Amino acid sequence: MPASLVPSDLHARIVAALTVARRDARLRQVDLAKRLGWQQAYVSRYETGERQLSVDEYVAVALAIGVDPVALLGELLSQNCS
């Protein structure tokens, strides 16, 4: 892994991208939480960095928002390599 790609930095960028995608989809945290069967506070905690998403949670969130999780991750990784 390149030194410039610190895992916490990547996670922060993933969460930021998911948050932007949620807002672009005009979903409130409570709307997304309902789609996922989670509490709204759980969405808030990962968006503020208080809690990290696991890989399966990342995939679930992306799909619930309507975003391709593979494409989003690929985009974020390619931004780091350029």
N, CA, C and O atoms as a DFTB+ gen file, in Angstrom:
328 C
 N C O
     1  1       0.855      -1.177       0.000
     2  2       0.000       0.000       0.000
     3  2       0.897       1.235       0.000
     4  3       1.811       1.333       0.819
     5  1       0.646       2.177      -0.910
     6  2       1.461       3.393      -0.935
     7  2       1.359       4.142       0.385
     8  3       0.309       4.165       1.027
     9  1       2.471       4.754       0.777
    10  2       2.503       5.494       2.036
    11  2       1.482       6.619       2.053
    12  3       0.999       7.006       3.117
    13  1       1.149       7.149       0.873
    14  2       0.202       8.264       0.818
    15  2      -1.241       7.825       1.075
    16  3      -2.118       8.664       1.281
    17  1      -1.486       6.516       1.064
    18  2      -2.840       6.009       1.267
    19  2      -2.945       5.365       2.641
    20  3      -2.867       4.144       2.774
    21  1      -3.119       6.185       3.641
    22  2      -3.299       5.709       5.004
    23  2      -4.722       5.210       5.136
    24  3      -5.653       5.902       4.724
    25  1      -4.923       4.003       5.711
    26  2      -6.283       3.452       5.787
    27  2      -7.312       4.408       6.387
    28  3      -8.432       4.488       5.880
    29  1      -6.974       5.119       7.428
    30  2      -7.946       6.032       8.023
    31  2      -8.307       7.159       7.060
    32  3      -9.444       7.629       7.044
    33  1      -7.335       7.590       6.260
    34  2      -7.617       8.609       5.249
    35  2      -8.580       8.057       4.196
    36  3      -9.515       8.745       3.787
    37  1      -8.359       6.844       3.769
    38  2      -9.244       6.227       2.794
    39  2     -10.648       6.083       3.379
    40  3     -11.636       6.368       2.703
    41  1     -10.735       5.647       4.615
    42  2     -12.049       5.498       5.248
    43  2     -12.758       6.848       5.324
    44  3     -13.955       6.937       5.051
    45  1     -12.033       7.884       5.688
    46  2     -12.630       9.227       5.779
    47  2     -13.146       9.670       4.414
    48  3     -14.211      10.281       4.321
    49  1     -12.405       9.369       3.363
    50  2     -12.834       9.746       2.012
    51  2     -14.049       8.935       1.571
    52  3     -14.931       9.458       0.890
    53  1     -14.097       7.656       1.958
    54  2     -15.250       6.817       1.642
    55  2     -16.499       7.371       2.321
    56  3     -17.549       7.506       1.693
    57  1     -16.377       7.688       3.598
    58  2     -17.516       8.208       4.353
    59  2     -17.966       9.549       3.776
    60  3     -19.164       9.803       3.654
    61  1     -17.019      10.395       3.427
    62  2     -17.377      11.688       2.832
    63  2     -18.130      11.475       1.516
    64  3     -19.123      12.153       1.250
    65  1     -17.660      10.540       0.700
    66  2     -18.323      10.267      -0.577
    67  2     -19.729       9.694      -0.356
    68  3     -20.663      10.053      -1.073
    69  1     -19.879       8.816       0.620
    70  2     -21.197       8.268       0.925
    71  2     -22.141       9.351       1.434
    72  3     -23.327       9.352       1.105
    73  1     -21.618      10.263       2.228
    74  2     -22.437      11.349       2.767
    75  2     -22.907      12.271       1.643
    76  3     -24.071      12.671       1.606
    77  1     -22.005      12.603       0.736
    78  2     -22.368      13.435      -0.421
    79  2     -23.413      12.707      -1.267
    80  3     -24.397      13.307      -1.699
    81  1     -23.196      11.426      -1.499
    82  2     -24.152      10.646      -2.307
    83  2     -25.520      10.597      -1.635
    84  3     -26.547      10.694      -2.307
    85  1     -25.536      10.447      -0.311
    86  2     -26.815      10.436       0.412
    87  2     -27.539      11.761       0.228
    88  3     -28.739      11.799      -0.044
    89  1     -26.791      12.842       0.381
    90  2     -27.406      14.170       0.230
    91  2     -27.859      14.414      -1.208
    92  3     -28.931      14.974      -1.436
    93  1     -27.043      13.993      -2.178
    94  2     -27.416      14.140      -3.591
    95  2     -28.697      13.356      -3.909
    96  3     -29.493      13.764      -4.755
    97  1     -28.877      12.230      -3.220
    98  2     -30.081      11.414      -3.407
    99  2     -31.258      11.979      -2.626
   100  3     -32.352      11.414      -2.636
   101  1     -31.024      13.098      -1.949
   102  2     -32.046      13.777      -1.143
   103  2     -32.618      12.873      -0.054
   104  3     -33.815      12.872       0.234
   105  1     -31.700      12.102       0.538
   106  2     -32.072      11.244       1.657
   107  2     -31.573      11.866       2.952
   108  3     -30.430      12.315       3.038
   109  1     -32.435      11.887       3.948
   110  2     -31.998      12.293       5.284
   111  2     -31.366      11.067       5.947
   112  3     -31.559       9.936       5.501
   113  1     -30.618      11.309       7.003
   114  2     -30.028      10.187       7.732
   115  2     -31.112       9.207       8.174
   116  3     -30.924       7.993       8.098
   117  1     -32.227       9.727       8.627
   118  2     -33.312       8.866       9.098
   119  2     -33.888       8.027       7.954
   120  3     -34.289       6.883       8.169
   121  1     -33.932       8.582       6.748
   122  2     -34.427       7.838       5.582
   123  2     -33.493       6.676       5.256
   124  3     -33.936       5.554       5.014
   125  1     -32.195       6.966       5.254
   126  2     -31.205       5.928       4.965
   127  2     -31.242       4.852       6.046
   128  3     -31.208       3.658       5.748
   129  1     -31.310       5.278       7.283
   130  2     -31.358       4.326       8.398
   131  2     -32.562       3.393       8.251
   132  3     -32.454       2.190       8.485
   133  1     -33.689       3.947       7.867
   134  2     -34.901       3.136       7.696
   135  2     -34.698       2.097       6.599
   136  3     -35.095       0.942       6.752
   137  1     -34.082       2.506       5.495
   138  2     -33.806       1.566       4.395
   139  2     -32.913       0.419       4.853
   140  3     -33.050      -0.714       4.393
   141  1     -31.995       0.734       5.768
   142  2     -31.020      -0.252       6.237
   143  2     -31.501      -1.049       7.442
   144  3     -30.908      -2.070       7.792
   145  1     -32.575      -0.583       8.078
   146  2     -33.027      -1.227       9.301
   147  2     -32.156      -0.876      10.494
   148  3     -32.047      -1.646      11.448
   149  1     -31.538       0.298      10.429
   150  2     -30.637       0.783      11.488
   151  2     -31.302       1.943      12.212
   152  3     -32.323       2.469      11.770
   153  1     -30.710       2.326      13.318
   154  2     -31.096       3.547      14.007
   155  2     -30.442       4.730      13.294
   156  3     -29.350       4.586      12.743
   157  1     -31.083       5.883      13.294
   158  2     -30.513       7.087      12.680
   159  2     -29.179       7.442      13.326
   160  3     -28.268       7.918      12.650
   161  1     -29.063       7.213      14.620
   162  2     -27.818       7.537      15.332
   163  2     -26.632       6.753      14.771
   164  3     -25.503       7.245      14.786
   165  1     -26.879       5.550      14.282
   166  2     -25.809       4.743      13.701
   167  2     -25.265       5.415      12.437
   168  3     -24.054       5.460      12.220
   169  1     -26.172       5.934      11.609
   170  2     -25.752       6.649      10.392
   171  2     -24.965       7.895      10.791
   172  3     -23.920       8.184      10.209
   173  1     -25.456       8.618      11.765
   174  2     -24.769       9.813      12.237
   175  2     -23.367       9.487      12.743
   176  3     -22.417      10.216      12.456
   177  1     -23.237       8.405      13.488
   178  2     -21.932       8.048      14.066
   179  2     -20.899       7.707      13.003
   180  3     -19.731       8.068      13.145
   181  1     -21.306       7.017      11.939
   182  2     -20.292       6.731      10.921
   183  2     -20.007       7.972      10.079
   184  3     -18.877       8.159       9.627
   185  1     -21.001       8.815       9.862
   186  2     -20.764      10.026       9.072
   187  2     -19.864      11.027       9.797
   188  3     -19.132      11.780       9.155
   189  1     -19.914      11.039      11.110
   190  2     -19.069      11.967      11.873
   191  2     -17.713      11.356      12.222
   192  3     -16.862      12.026      12.809
   193  1     -17.510      10.094      11.865
   194  2     -16.231       9.450      12.134
   195  2     -16.134       8.833      13.513
   196  3     -15.081       8.330      13.904
   197  1     -17.232       8.871      14.248
   198  2     -17.251       8.287      15.584
   199  2     -17.175       6.763      15.520
   200  3     -16.736       6.113      16.469
   201  1     -17.605       6.204      14.396
   202  2     -17.621       4.766      14.204
   203  2     -17.195       4.440      12.780
   204  3     -17.546       5.163      11.848
   205  1     -16.446       3.361      12.602
   206  2     -16.015       2.967      11.267
   207  2     -16.975       1.933      10.677
   208  3     -17.534       1.096      11.386
   209  1     -17.145       2.019       9.376
   210  2     -17.971       1.051       8.663
   211  2     -17.144      -0.182       8.323
   212  3     -15.976      -0.068       7.952
   213  1     -17.745      -1.349       8.450
   214  2     -17.117      -2.570       7.954
   215  2     -17.358      -2.635       6.444
   216  3     -18.124      -1.839       5.900
   217  1     -16.716      -3.563       5.787
   218  2     -16.875      -3.693       4.334
   219  2     -18.323      -4.017       3.977
   220  3     -18.878      -3.428       3.049
   221  1     -18.934      -4.941       4.700
   222  2     -20.321      -5.288       4.369
   223  2     -21.275      -4.135       4.659
   224  3     -22.273      -3.972       3.957
   225  1     -20.987      -3.340       5.674
   226  2     -21.814      -2.162       5.952
   227  2     -21.645      -1.122       4.846
   228  3     -22.621      -0.504       4.421
   229  1     -20.406      -0.926       4.377
   230  2     -20.141       0.003       3.275
   231  2     -20.972      -0.383       2.052
   232  3     -21.621       0.465       1.439
   233  1     -20.945      -1.656       1.708
   234  2     -21.694      -2.132       0.548
   235  2     -23.195      -1.900       0.751
   236  3     -23.882      -1.439      -0.160
   237  1     -23.695      -2.216       1.933
   238  2     -25.122      -2.029       2.221
   239  2     -25.522      -0.561       2.122
   240  3     -26.562      -0.235       1.550
   241  1     -24.700       0.321       2.678
   242  2     -25.003       1.756       2.636
   243  2     -25.006       2.252       1.196
   244  3     -25.939       2.937       0.777
   245  1     -23.974       1.913       0.442
   246  2     -23.893       2.367      -0.946
   247  2     -25.117       1.905      -1.742
   248  3     -25.727       2.693      -2.464
   249  1     -25.464       0.642      -1.608
   250  2     -26.615       0.121      -2.346
   251  2     -27.916       0.775      -1.893
   252  3     -28.793       1.039      -2.715
   253  1     -28.051       1.038      -0.601
   254  2     -29.268       1.681      -0.092
   255  2     -29.402       3.107      -0.614
   256  3     -30.512       3.612      -0.785
   257  1     -28.267       3.749      -0.866
   258  2     -28.283       5.108      -1.420
   259  2     -28.535       5.069      -2.925
   260  3     -29.054       6.027      -3.498
   261  1     -28.165       3.956      -3.565
   262  2     -28.300       3.835      -5.015
   263  2     -26.989       4.058      -5.743
   264  3     -26.971       4.434      -6.914
   265  1     -25.889       3.820      -5.034
   266  2     -24.551       4.012      -5.591
   267  2     -23.893       2.646      -5.769
   268  3     -24.057       1.763      -4.927
   269  1     -23.159       2.473      -6.845
   270  2     -22.405       1.240      -7.076
   271  2     -21.185       1.250      -6.152
   272  3     -20.299       2.085      -6.331
   273  1     -21.113       0.345      -5.167
   274  2     -20.012       0.378      -4.209
   275  2     -18.643       0.124      -4.843
   276  3     -17.640       0.684      -4.400
   277  1     -18.601      -0.709      -5.865
   278  2     -17.330      -1.006      -6.533
   279  2     -16.847       0.211      -7.319
   280  3     -15.672       0.569      -7.256
   281  1     -17.752       0.838      -8.052
   282  2     -17.391       2.022      -8.833
   283  2     -16.947       3.167      -7.923
   284  3     -15.977       3.861      -8.227
   285  1     -17.650       3.365      -6.814
   286  2     -17.293       4.440      -5.894
   287  2     -15.900       4.215      -5.310
   288  3     -15.088       5.139      -5.265
   289  1     -15.625       3.003      -4.868
   290  2     -14.308       2.712      -4.311
   291  2     -13.230       2.853      -5.376
   292  3     -12.155       3.387      -5.099
   293  1     -13.500       2.385      -6.584
   294  2     -12.539       2.532      -7.672
   295  2     -12.228       3.984      -7.970
   296  3     -11.077       4.344      -8.214
   297  1     -13.255       4.818      -7.949
   298  2     -13.072       6.250      -8.187
   299  2     -12.194       6.877      -7.100
   300  3     -11.290       7.660      -7.393
   301  1     -12.471       6.524      -5.855
   302  2     -11.684       7.073      -4.749
   303  2     -10.235       6.626      -4.805
   304  3      -9.328       7.411      -4.528
   305  1     -10.012       5.368      -5.162
   306  2      -8.649       4.866      -5.255
   307  2      -7.901       5.480      -6.435
   308  3      -6.704       5.749      -6.334
   309  1      -8.585       5.703      -7.539
   310  2      -7.924       6.292      -8.715
   311  2      -7.579       7.761      -8.461
   312  3      -6.591       8.264      -8.997
   313  1      -8.379       8.448      -7.653
   314  2      -8.054       9.838      -7.298
   315  2      -6.764       9.907      -6.531
   316  3      -5.997      10.859      -6.675
   317  1      -6.517       8.903      -5.718
   318  2      -5.300       8.890      -4.888
   319  2      -4.068       8.595      -5.732
   320  3      -2.974       9.056      -5.410
   321  1      -4.234       7.828      -6.811
   322  2      -3.099       7.415      -7.631
   323  2      -2.694       8.478      -8.643
   324  3      -1.598       8.412      -9.199
   325  1      -3.563       9.461      -8.891
   326  2      -3.241      10.462      -9.910
   327  2      -2.476      11.620      -9.352
   328  3      -2.132      12.545     -10.088
